[in-house]
């Protein structure tokens, strides 16, 4: 048998010299505990150098069993669970849920309550957008912009705390209106805060938008085509950045939005910059809306006068038998929602917040499903990032503003 | 009360810098004379310089910068900054002492933390990397002059003192050589940690630092040509040559004029050097090797004092870069006016050590101001993307550096008195200021759109992603 040595030729052949270096893609786990993945999500990323070849967002780290919890409690008691969906803008969830239940009952709430809901929801829309803008600045290395935005958000949080008694988990509003009216002098305080918020927003905006490094990193990154955005089910700022004029507040006005004069800002590139700047413009529109709402705010009750749905006043509970019975039935059995099903949507900060509710006539939801806007948008993240650089993932992940609470429920 | 406190602080700092400079002259003169008389070797002055300006000034300033960065950033961001650490001493325990105890707590924290090493990391290289990162940053200061060359008489000795830790003929070339060593520390740290994030950071750091060295060297060639020297210290060094006036007149014994500072001769060179050196220090906006929100950084696996070495080397780099910038572009130790008046004062002639200490103080004040500038930049700018850093280095800084070199070279040949170069330099400064003050295109468009009533304008459907402005985000009206 001839040994291998006889055939061994130490000079390499041409094909060997031209052979490419064997490389393997590197798999990196971004998260669940990583500075950029706020909201505990794990991004499994396959990297070729700095380029993302394949990305797989993995959710479930914040799953709390939202739907099952809702089925086990009365319609009113679902409210605290909704706080924890989009915890940056809990009032929009509160009011969205309440409006859906009211639509299922076929209930018309007082005008004043409608305006206060607009004010609350728009305040929290501003808060959510400010958080997005600030976090975006933070993760691109501009810590100052983050603190300016958070200072403005802090003002909103203070006002919301005065209104609802809680900074984050508001649980404000009840089926049929609101559980309490505005505190005395609150409107002036809010209007004063709005001026300061506008100043801080302009400062943040100038610091970021007029910075060449920032705009270079935002323009043309994280692009998604309009068709893809529609296919994935994008809504809210992420869809409007593609120029699709869909805003539930305009398309199917609820509360007092048809009484207010506002515009829906649109982008047309569907990139990070449009998603970012759209939010800046939306804050300006929200500020305008709040000011209008305060001007138009009618006097009157904030809760309907129907003891099957609204709690009777305390003195009636203590002094009349009707009051005691109504109170007892409301607390023990819950609001009697007639059997039926409904899909009702409102515009939350990140897009269409839809509620599919089904009632079997008992005081508890038979089914309570949330169409959280972030879930569909997160599913499109891989499409936006694959083939792009790792560093582009960071602003993209920020501008889609994934909130763990609503995506994973 | 508060103003008084500020003035006290400023005088305290100036006094400290003055006395350190005086000490450095006195000690240098004595040791130089002593060593020459007793041992017959020169270089005693340099030894004192190594001790005083490198170990005392640079190290203390770098340590104080850890606090200053927090305080100054807090100042920029409407915060209070560090004020929690207190000294449990009666009378002081209710005072935050401007956050000074935080320096001590930082040191204690760093030293007492476990120095963790991953089991799969290369032990030798893992331990070597922090030292490799720290040493070059520190050694860079070796050629920077902190004061004029003076003849000082102290006790029995009279000696001529060159105020820099060393003064080799190679000068700036030595600086480039040492600066290019810094890349080893970071890339070894990234590689030896055996961590994917650290590896990414190390690779980013090495590519960034290697490519910016080209621009770094090129940006200084103009200055070398203008003064026909690569030395910084000494009578024929750049710092001393910058103390001359290009145009000057004498107002009653007090001289006023335009000094030959590098920033007037070579403003473009200054900007290029500053940008390239900033990229070398790996601080924001060039901190993509660290990129704490993406890859967490090349030092992700380091803890305790090993991490502290990386951190403090960054601050040392800030001080050293300020020192180098001062020496090359901001006239070193000289004042912008009144240099001759000051040196001709009776008391200064009698005691040259006072003159040296005053100029030394001026140098360190300039260094502190430049440190502040660097921190302000770090806290305002977002981070570049990795490929944008390369684009900036190769496609912008390098061609600009070449153009600057050719233009400067031609001007120096045409007018060796450097006056033509200065006039062009001043025009360049004007152009840069003008460019900075004109609002960017998108803002101009927004202003135009606003003056046209807000509608109609701003619909720009060019379709290319890079050409659209915020104002082009049009507003839709009404629902469908």
Interface residues (C-beta under 8 A of the other chain):
Chain A: X26 X28 X34 X35 X36 X47 X50 X137 X138 X139 X140 X141 X142 X143 X144 X145 X147 X148 X151 X207 X208 X209 X210 X211 X212 X213 X214 X215 X216 X217 X219 X220 X223 X245 X246 X247 X249 X250 X251 X252 X253 X263 X264 X265 X266 X267 X268 X269 X271 X274 X277 X278 X280 X281 X389 X390 X391 X392 X393 X394
Chain B: X73 X76 X77 X78 X79 X196 X197 X200 X204 X284 X285 X287 X288 X291 X292 X293 X294 X295 X296 X379 X380 X381 X382 X383 X384 X385 X386 X387 X388 X439 X440 X442 X443 X461 X465 X466 X468 X470 X472 X473 X474 X475 X476 X477 X478 X479 X480
